[in-house]
């Protein structure tokens, strides 16, 4: 079974996830969930510890946390 979901720990201490084409951020201190953007196809943690996402097959990327 293939799930369209992943979650990463950002360098800012927040959790960043993607499910069903939506990217979101969770603040573990308050358990607040914030939708960042949709649609999104890929969410990943870069080698520089920043979170990046792609909104299409053209791989436009956005820095989510610094």
Protein Blocks (a to p, Z undefined) as FASTA:
>chain_A
ZZdbdddddfkopacddeehiacdddfklopacdfbdcdfbdcddfkopacddfbfnopa
cdfbZZ
